[in-house]
Amino acid sequence: MNPQIEKINQEAAQLKAQIVNHKVYTQISDLPALRIFMEHHIYAVWDFMSLLKALQINLTCTTLPWFPVGNAKTRQLINEIVAGEESDLDADGGIKSHFELYLDAMHQVGANTKPISIFVNALQNGATFQEAYIQAEVPLAAQQFMDSTFAIINAGKNHATAAAFTFGREDLIPNMFHTMVNDLNSKHPDQVTIFKYYLDRHIEVDGDHHSHLALTMTSELCESEKAWDEATEVVKEALKQRISLWDAALEEIEQLNESASLSQA
């Protein structure tokens, strides 16, 4: 393995461990808790696509007339990832982005998709992020998560964007979470099948093939010691934001569980 990649892994290990061992996973034992988790997670799924498209815009030609941009290897890497993330297969063989697939899973589970729909529609209609946050009543932790992501994007440093994409997003949901979802699916087969498919697809595509492509892309873009240092700091910030997002979901789940306990007392 590239020694610089190994260095990032070492420096990020403690933060990744906090995510993988986060208490939120043990608290998702029923559908109401899963709904809360998904209503927070959807914002990370959405802005992951923005990280992806920022890389495609900067590493390939997306305007007319066409000219070759960058080097062919990074073009090939990002275009292959985009194809998989933006136009993958759903469980019925239809073509959907992973964001749209996640929305389908939320609908099936009974999670509230109104806030994310209001948020996206507001942005499409010209609202600023702050205006969209207010209109959609986006959770504060999700606001901060997306602000951090777009600060990375707007800095215009491809190596940093690639690092956040590669190390801040992949392989951060542990096996215990997949086991829990499988258990919920066995109890509620008409409500969790799409989410289970989404996670299985994530393991199959994102956690394996795409992660290798993304590692190669990051290595290609980090052309100096300074670039690697900047990439490392971006990765740590992205992981901290993920922890904060999980903390917020956990807090709301615990409040729900506490209210349920009091009502039964």
ChimeraX attribute file (.defattr): number of C-alpha atoms within 10 A of each C-alpha:
attribute: neighborCount
match mode: 1-to-1
recipient: residues
	/A:1	5
	/A:2	9
	/A:3	8
	/A:4	15
	/A:5	18
	/A:6	11
	/A:7	14
	/A:8	19
	/A:9	15
	/A:10	12
	/A:11	14
	/A:12	20
	/A:13	13
	/A:14	13
	/A:15	19
	/A:16	23
	/A:17	12
	/A:18	15
	/A:19	22
	/A:20	19
	/A:21	15
	/A:22	17
	/A:23	13
	/A:24	21
	/A:25	22
	/A:26	12
	/A:27	15
	/A:28	21
	/A:29	13
	/A:30	14
	/A:31	18
	/A:32	15
	/A:33	22
	/A:34	23
	/A:35	21
	/A:36	20
	/A:37	23
	/A:38	22
	/A:39	22
	/A:40	21
	/A:41	17
	/A:42	18
	/A:43	23
	/A:44	19
	/A:45	17
	/A:46	17
	/A:47	17
	/A:48	21
	/A:49	18
	/A:50	17
	/A:51	18
	/A:52	21
	/A:53	17
	/A:54	18
	/A:55	24
	/A:56	21
	/A:57	13
	/A:58	15
	/A:59	22
	/A:60	20
	/A:61	15
	/A:62	12
	/A:63	8
	/A:64	6
	/A:65	6
	/A:66	9
	/A:67	10
	/A:68	10
	/A:69	14
	/A:70	12
	/A:71	11
	/A:72	11
	/A:73	11
	/A:74	23
	/A:75	19
	/A:76	16
	/A:77	19
	/A:78	22
	/A:79	17
	/A:80	13
	/A:81	20
	/A:82	19
	/A:83	11
	/A:84	16
	/A:85	21
	/A:86	17
	/A:87	16
	/A:88	19
	/A:89	16
	/A:90	18
	/A:91	13
	/A:92	6
	/A:93	8
	/A:94	9
	/A:95	14
	/A:96	17
	/A:97	18
	/A:98	23
	/A:99	21
	/A:100	17
	/A:101	20
	/A:102	22
	/A:103	23
	/A:104	19
	/A:105	21
	/A:106	22
	/A:107	17
	/A:108	15
	/A:109	21
	/A:110	15
	/A:111	20
	/A:112	15
	/A:113	16
	/A:114	10
	/A:115	18
	/A:116	21
	/A:117	12
	/A:118	18
	/A:119	22
	/A:120	17
	/A:121	14
	/A:122	18
	/A:123	15
	/A:124	11
	/A:125	9
	/A:126	10
	/A:127	15
	/A:128	11
	/A:129	16
	/A:130	13
	/A:131	14
	/A:132	23
	/A:133	22
	/A:134	13
	/A:135	14
	/A:136	17
	/A:137	14
	/A:138	19
	/A:139	18
	/A:140	14
	/A:141	20
	/A:142	24
	/A:143	19
	/A:144	15
	/A:145	23
	/A:146	21
	/A:147	16
	/A:148	16
	/A:149	23
	/A:150	17
	/A:151	11
	/A:152	21
	/A:153	21
	/A:154	11
	/A:155	10
	/A:156	14
	/A:157	17
	/A:158	22
	/A:159	22
	/A:160	25
	/A:161	26
	/A:162	30
	/A:163	30
	/A:164	27
	/A:165	25
	/A:166	23
	/A:167	26
	/A:168	22
	/A:169	20
	/A:170	17
	/A:171	17
	/A:172	17
	/A:173	18
	/A:174	14
	/A:175	11
	/A:176	13
	/A:177	16
	/A:178	16
	/A:179	12
	/A:180	16
	/A:181	23
	/A:182	17
	/A:183	15
	/A:184	20
	/A:185	18
	/A:186	13
	/A:187	12
	/A:188	14
	/A:189	13
	/A:190	11
	/A:191	19
	/A:192	25
	/A:193	19
	/A:194	23
	/A:195	23
	/A:196	19
	/A:197	16
	/A:198	20
	/A:199	18
	/A:200	14
	/A:201	17
	/A:202	18
	/A:203	17
	/A:204	12
	/A:205	16
	/A:206	22
	/A:207	17
	/A:208	13
	/A:209	12
	/A:210	23
	/A:211	19
	/A:212	13
	/A:213	19
	/A:214	22
	/A:215	18
	/A:216	18
	/A:217	22
	/A:218	24
	/A:219	18
	/A:220	14
	/A:221	19
	/A:222	21
	/A:223	11
	/A:224	9
	/A:225	10
	/A:226	10
	/A:227	15
	/A:228	22
	/A:229	16
	/A:230	16
	/A:231	25
	/A:232	23
	/A:233	16
	/A:234	24
	/A:235	27
	/A:236	22
	/A:237	20
	/A:238	23
	/A:239	23
	/A:240	19
	/A:241	21
	/A:242	25
	/A:243	20
	/A:244	17
	/A:245	23
	/A:246	21
	/A:247	17
	/A:248	20
	/A:249	25
	/A:250	23
	/A:251	13
	/A:252	14
	/A:253	21
	/A:254	16
	/A:255	12
	/A:256	14
	/A:257	15
	/A:258	12
	/A:259	12
	/A:260	11
	/A:261	10
	/A:262	8
	/A:263	8
	/A:264	7
	/A:265	6
